């Protein structure tokens, strides 16, 4: 029976470590995709000739015309940012919960000395505080997102 219990503890720790690495990998992949720049587009038909480029070198660079800010585009951009933030916070919540599970398993392990147990309890308290903060921010971000979606885009 004791061997079975030890096996289950090892299995739970292995599963929590594996799941935590998946959450971290997903979060890193989202961050990587968010920072990707679009590939440059090469246009052959409307490209200026080298002679035309030399003639324009002497001119002052003109400021691009200021386009009016599109409130619907700003609304959609903000919604997208809020959705991305919700996903990041959900990943943080899952990773922190897995960390709490792992620390709890370490505390409840059959062979643990008191110093390690005390240190793990301190880490567990920190992880619980972080989880509470992440859940609070996640809740506020979701409420903001829901409110914006209920109001809909601004009228032109």
Order of alpha helices (4+ residues) and beta strands (2+ residues): alpha-alpha-alpha-alpha
